[in-house]
Amino acid sequence: MRIYQTEISNAYIGLQVRKRRLQMGWTAHTLGKKSGLSQQQISRYERGTQNFTIHRLCIFANVLQCDLDYFLEQNSYKNLSLVNTNL
């Protein structure tokens, strides 16, 4: 059984969404069209200013063709310091 951290931040999840989007070679506009959101909404999610729901994470996982765990990696605290410098 995996144990998840209870304080994974929106900024970290947003960074993971952005990273996966870029791996797919997509713009924020493309991800928005595929997930039913505007480019501005995608930008807010990626910057961590929009709260993620489980429903939204499932949509992103399906559209970005990755497991839900991709957004919830256990080493998130190690990577959290990179969030502000990479955005």
C-alpha positions in Angstrom: 0.0 0.0 0.0 1.3 3.4 -0.9 1.3 6.2 1.7 0.6 9.6 0.3 1.7 12.9 1.8 -1.2 14.9 3.0 0.1 18.3 2.0 0.9 18.1 -1.6 0.5 21.6 -2.9 -1.4 22.9 -5.9 1.8 24.5 -7.1 3.5 21.0 -7.2 0.5 19.4 -9.0 0.4 22.3 -11.5 4.1 21.9 -12.2 3.4 18.2 -12.9 0.6 19.1 -15.3 2.8 21.5 -17.1 5.7 19.1 -17.3 3.4 16.3 -18.8 1.8 18.8 -21.2 5.2 19.8 -22.5 6.2 16.1 -22.8 3.2 15.6 -25.0 4.3 18.6 -27.1 1.1 20.5 -26.4 0.3 24.2 -25.8 -1.9 25.2 -22.9 -4.5 26.0 -25.5 -4.4 22.4 -26.8 -4.7 20.9 -23.3 -7.6 23.3 -22.6 -9.5 22.1 -25.7 -8.9 18.5 -24.9 -10.0 18.9 -21.3 -12.8 21.4 -21.8 -11.1 24.4 -20.2 -9.8 27.7 -21.5 -6.1 28.4 -21.9 -6.4 30.9 -19.0 -7.8 28.2 -16.8 -5.0 25.8 -17.7 -2.5 28.6 -16.9 -4.1 29.0 -13.4 -3.9 25.3 -12.7 -0.3 25.1 -13.9 0.7 28.1 -11.7 -1.0 26.6 -8.7 -3.5 29.4 -8.2 -6.5 27.2 -9.0 -7.4 24.4 -6.5 -7.4 20.9 -8.0 -10.3 18.5 -7.3 -10.1 14.7 -7.7 -12.5 15.1 -10.6 -10.2 17.5 -12.4 -7.1 15.4 -11.7 -8.8 12.4 -13.3 -9.6 14.5 -16.4 -6.0 15.6 -16.6 -4.7 12.1 -16.1 -7.0 10.8 -18.9 -6.2 13.6 -21.3 -2.5 13.6 -20.6 -2.4 9.8 -20.8 -0.7 9.2 -17.4 -1.6 7.6 -14.1 -3.2 9.7 -11.4 -0.1 8.9 -9.3 2.0 11.0 -11.7 0.5 14.1 -10.1 1.0 12.8 -6.5 4.6 11.5 -6.5 5.9 10.8 -3.0 9.0 12.9 -3.4 6.9 16.0 -3.8 8.6 17.9 -0.9 12.0 17.4 -2.5 10.6 18.9 -5.8 8.6 21.6 -4.1 11.6 24.0 -3.9 11.9 23.8 -7.7 8.3 25.0 -8.2 8.9 28.7 -7.7 12.0 28.7 -9.8 10.5 26.8 -12.7 7.3 28.7 -13.2 
